[in-house]
Amino acid sequence: MSRFTGSSWKVSRRLGYSISETGKELAKRKTAPGQHGAKRGKQKEYAAQLAEKQKVRFTYGVSEKQFVKTFNEASKLEGMTGVNFLKVLETRLDNLVYRLGFASTRAQARQLVNHGHVVVDGKKVDIPSYRVKPGQTIAMKEASKNLVVVKAALEAKIVRPEYVSFNEDTQVGTFVRMPERDEFLPEINEQLIVEFYNRA
């Protein structure tokens, strides 16, 4: 399955979850898309697991194939699979470009990376799924620092998670450490995703 390119607002309304983490999609209408807004009844076990998976997949903007591949990699790591899975997704370069405030959305961050505007430790990286390691620095290329979308995003950024740092003078961000589970996506129940992939 290719990457979803439809309306993220409709997806958020259908799932009852803000995939942009801003809450804007649900502020005006909380009902599911449709002429009269479909009513959300109590979900069955499989439906709840699938919905939780879709919330995370659309939040990070990854294809189904990438999602499964990342889950399988996380299942081989020590510790809780669900937590490891979310942490691995959080280390994606496009996500950290977004977390640092270089972009106002993850889709915008992915585009910046794809177009070669981002450097990691001073070297251009144009792969959005690139896994950033703690201690590595992330910045825009010198020629890209004056991009209108980048300037607007940095000016609008108010809060950054504690696992990243940003130098306002040099405009260089650092992935300081791996995040703790309670520092991101608090509404997600990752255990449901594990159950979804482990069902017989």
N, C-alpha and C positions, 0 to 999 in steps of 0.2 A: 504494500500500500504506500502510495506517495504521500508527501507531507500535505496536511490539510491547508487549504487556502481560502476557505469560506469565512463567514462572519464569526469572529470570536465571541461577540456579544450574544449571538443566538446560542452558541455552545454553552456559554456561562448560564444563560437563562434556563436552558434545557437541563443542565446538571445542578442548578441551584447553587453554584459556586463561582466565585470571581477568579477566572484563570489569569487575570492580569494582577491579582492581589491588591487591587485598588478599591474594589467594591463598586466602581462606577457602572459596571454592566447591570447590576441588580438594584441600583439606587432608584431608578425610575420605574422599572417593572420587575417584579420578582417572580412573576408567573412564567411558565414555559412558553416557547414560541407557539403560535397558532392563532386562529381567528379569535378564540375566546380565552386563550391561555389554558393549557391542559393542567388538570389538577394532579398534584403529586400524592399518590397514596403510599401506603407502607410498602417498601420494596422487599422483594423476596431476596434470599441470600445471594443467589447468582447475580441478580440485578444490582445489588448493593456493591458487590465485589467489582463488577464491570464498571459501574459508575465511578468508583474510587480510582480505578486504573485510568479511566478516561480523563478524570480531573488532573491527574499528574501528567499524563501524556500531553494534553493540550496546554497545560501550564508551561512546560518546558519546550513545547513545539517540536517534538521529535516524531519521526515516523514509527509505525508499528514495529517494523523490522529493527530499527535502532533501539526501541524500547525493550523488546524481548532480548536482544543481544546484551544490553546493559544489565538487565535483570539477571541473566545467566552468569555474567561476570561477577556480579555482586553476591550471587549465591555461593560462590567459591571462596569468598573472603571470610575471615574469622569474625565471629560476632553475629548479630541479628541481621538476617538477610534484608528485611524491609528497611531498616535504618541504613544499612550499608548502601542499598539501592538508591535511596534519596540523596545520600551524601555524595555518591558518585555523580549523579545528575547535577548536583549543585556545583561540582568542580568543572563543568563544561565551560569553555571559554566564552561562548555567547551569553551564558547565564551570568558570569562574573563581570562581563562588560556592562550588563544591565544592572547588576547589584552595585557596581561602582558609580553608576550614574552617567556613563557615557552615552547611554541610549534611554529613551523613555519607555520602551517596550522590549521584550525579548526578540520579537520579530525584527525590530529595528537594529538591535544588537547583532543579530545573526547576519543581517545585510551588511553592516559595517565590517564584520569579520570576513564575509564572503568577498567583499570588494577590496580587501587588502589594506584597510585603514588601521588595523590593530597590530601592535607589536608586543611580543612577550619576551621579556629579558632583552629588549632591543632588537629582536629579530621578527620579521613579518610572519604572521601565522594567519592563514586564510581558511582554516578548518574550524567551523563552529563547535564541533564535538571534541575538539582538542582538550585533553585533561590537564588542567593547570595544577601544579604541585605547590604545596605551602612554601612560601618564601619567594615565589616567582613574581615578577612585576608585570603589570599590564598598562599600556599607554596607547595613545593615538600616535600615528606617524606625524612628524612635524608638519607636513603639508596638509594633514587632515584635522589638526587641532582647531582650525577656524571654520570648520563645517557648521552651517547654521543649526542642523539637527543636534550636533554634539554640544554646541554652546547652550542651546535652549534646554537640553536635558540636564546639563550640569547646573545650570541656574535654577532649575526646578527641583533638583534633588535635595531632600531635607534630611532623610535618615539613611544611614548605611549600616548593615549588620556588623557586629563586632569582629567577625572573622576576616573582614577586609579593612584596609586602611587606605586613605587617599591624601596625597600631598597637594594642597590647593595651589602652592607656588609653582611646582614642577608639573602638576597635572599627571602624576604617576600614581597608579594604584598598586597595592600589594595584596596578594592572597596570603594573609598572615598565618592561618591555621585551618584545619578541617573544622567545619561547623559542628556544634552540638545539635542534637535533634530538636531541642526546644527553641532553637533560634530561627527556624524557617518552616513554612507550611504547617502551622499549628493545627489547622482544621483537618488535615489529611490523616486517615487511619491506614498506615502502610501495611498493617497486618492483613487487611482485606485484599490487598494486591498480592501478597504472598499466597493467601488462600486461593485466589483466582488462578494463579499459575501452578499451584500444587494440587488442584482438584484432580481426582482420578478420572 
